[in-house]
């Protein structure tokens, strides 16, 4: 291992995914001298266009959106001090059930083995010690997130590498805190009803099922600025409007499930590289 640096590889679906779920660990481990590699699988062309125009609406140009989001991704990587960005550049598949799911060049329609072979080449090149991606349901059922999981698992099987492998997740205690913040700020900009229940998605895991809790509060400003680099995307505005301090308080602990390990590091752990240094 002396001939190469410790390496973290994060496999994400779209531009901006790197900031929300793993911006803290990418910034933290870069600061600790670890090489950070981001693989972004799609072009993000199903994202919001200028002025918030949505896919299928007049004026939405997927190619222009993809170009805009690539510029934002480059800016985010600079903020997070990511060592290497690799873009597979498959067409964004959109949300589950969208017509974009069926486009022949979409990530969702690409045979997993085909995309995995490309990812396996990157893994052989960088030889990551830790790999992070989504769980089998893509955290919340997004087709491109599910496909990212599939190709990551398949790519590892194509190599002789045995990195620690993690899924991103969210403990139920944090899901509940998100609900409180959503109630406070209001999802639609109107004055929220403090008594009305907030319908929370069925995501995350019981706290006791979370294996890895990484404190990234020291890097909250970088994570906030990385997300702000993707400000064209309307879903990010909720996070940004709460301000840096509240954002870091809510988002400063990044959590994972360890699914493969050869180090024997004890669980729960507070470091993705536990057992490796």
N, C-alpha and C positions, 0 to 999 in steps of 0.2 A: 504493500500500500504506500510505501515511501515514495514511489515514482509517480504518484498522482495524488491530487487532493481528494479529501472526502467530498462526495457529490450527492446532492439532492436533486431528483428529477420529479417535477410536478406535471402531470398530464391533465390538461384542461380542455373543455369543449370549445369555449368561445372567448374572444377578447372580453375582458373584465372579470371572468371567473377566477383568474389568478389573484385578483385583489380581494374579493369578498371572502373566500374560504381559506386562502393560504398566503395572503399578503404579509401577514405578521411573521410567519416562519420563513418565508423567502427573504425578508429584510433581516430578520435576526440571524439566520445562518450565514448570509452574505457578510454581515458584520463580524461574524466569528471566523471568517476566512474559509468557509465552506463554498465550494463551487455550486452554483444554483443553475439548473437547466429547466426552462419552461418549454413544454410542448403544447402548442395551441392547435387543436385539430381542425377547426372550421374557420371560415372567413367572417362569420358574424353578419352575413348579409340579410338575415331576417330580423335584425335589430331595428331600432327606431331610426328614421331618417331625420334630416334637419327640421326643426320645429316640432319634433315628436310624431311625424307622420309614420303610420304603421304599415307593415307589409300588406299589400293588396289595395291600399288607399292611393288615390291619385297623387303622383309626385314621388312615390317610393321607388327608388332605383337601387336594387340590391347591389349592383356593382359599385355604385358610388358610396353606398353605406359601408360596404366591405373595405373600400379604400380609406374612408374616414376612420373606421374602427381600427384599421392597421396602424394608422398614425397614433391613435390613442393608445394602442397596445405598446408601441415603441416608447411612448412617453411614460407609461406605467412601469415598464421594465427598467427604464432609467431611474425612476424614483426608487424602486425596490432594489436597485443594484444587481439585477439579475445578470448572471455571467453570460448565458447563452440563450437566445430565443430561437426555437425551431417551429416553423409554421407548416402544418401539413396541408392547409388551404383547401380542405373539402368544403363544399357548399353547405351552408347552415341549413339544417333540416326543419327549423321552426319548432313550435310546441307540438306535443303529441296530438295527432288528429288533423294537423294542418296539411294542406295540399303539398306543401314543400317537402313533407315526409317522403313523397312518392317520386320526387325528381330523381332521374337516374344518376346525376352527379352528386346527390346529397350524401352527407356522411352516413345517414341512417341506411341508405340503399347500398352503400359500398360494402362488399363482402368483408367481414371482420378479418379474415385471414389476409386479405390484400393490404388493408391499412395496418394490421399488426406487423406484417413483414417490414413495412417502412419504419414503424416504431422500433422494431427489434434492431434494425441497423443503427438507429440513434442510440439505443441502449448499449450495443456493442462498442460504439464510438466513445460514449461518455462513461460507461461502466458505473452506473449509480450505486451508491451504498444504501440509499433510501429512495423509494418510489411512492408517490402519493397520487391518488385519483379518487373517484367517487365509488360508492357501493354499487351493488348489482342493479338497484333501482335508480341509479343516477341521482341519489339524494331525494329528489322529488318527482321522478318519473319523466324527466326530459329525455327525448330520444338520443340526442347527441351526448348527454352525460352517460346514459346507459351504454352507448357504443364506445365511449372512452374507456369505461370499465372493461368492456369485452376485449378491446384490442390491447389494453395493458396486460391483462392476464394472459392472453394468447401470445403476445410478444415475449413475455418472460419465459413462456414454455418453449419458445423458439431459440432461446439463448442458454448459455451455461451459467447465467448470473443468478445469484441468490441474495438480492437485496432485502432489507426489511421492507415490507409492503403495507401500506396504510390506506384505509378509506377515510375521507373526511366525514364528519358527523357533527351533530349538535345535541348536547344533553338536554333532557326535557326541562331542567331548571332554566336553561337559557331560552328555550322556546317560550316558556311562560313569561320571562322578562321581555322578550320581543313583543308579546301580546300587550304588556303594560305600556311599553313605549309606543306601540301603534295606537293604543287608546289615547295616550297623551297627545300625540302629534296629529292624529287623524289621518286616515289613509287617503282622503280626497281633498284635503286642504280646508275642509269645513271644521267648525268647532266640534270636537268629538263629544259624544255622550259618555261621561265618565262611568255611568252605571251600565251601559250596554255591554254585553259580553262580546269579546273579540273572537271570531272564528279562526282558530289556528289550524294550519295544515298538519296532517299526520306525518310528521317528519321527525328525524332524530331518534335518540335512544334513551332509555332510562339512564340516569347518571352513573349507576353502578356498572353499566355495560360499556362505558367509555373507558378505553384502556390508556389513553395518552392525552395529557393536559399540558399544553405548552404556553407559558406566560410570554406574551409578546407586547405587553403594555408599553414597554420602553420604545416600541416601534410604531405606536399608534398614529403618530403624525405621518409617517411614511405610508402606512396603510390607507389612511384617509386621503392623502394626496394621490396615491395610486388610483383609488376609486374615483377621485375627482377628475383624473385624466380621462375617465370614461363618462364624463358628464352628459354626453349626448344621449345616453340611455336612461329613459324615464324611471326605470325601476331603481336606479341608483340615487335618485333625488331624495328618497325617504332617508337613506343613510346620511347623506350630506347635510340635510337640513337640521339634523339633531346637534350639529356642531362637533368640534374635535373632542372636547372633554367627554361628552356623553357617548360619542361614537367609540372612543377608546375604552370607556368603562364597560360598554356592552360587547365590544368586538375584540377586546384585548387578550382574550384567552381562546386559543385555537385548539380544537379537540378532534381526536382521531380514534379509529379502531385499528389495532395492529392485527393483521390477518396472516402474515408470514414473517418468520423470524428464525434466524440461526444463532443469535447471540445469547439467548437465554436470559436477557435482561428482565429483571423483576417487574411485574405489573402491580398497580398502575405505575406509569412512568411520566416524567415531565420533560422528556427530551427525545426527539425522533432518533437521535444518534446514540441513545443509551446502549452501552455494550459495544460501541464501535470506536470509542476514544477514551 
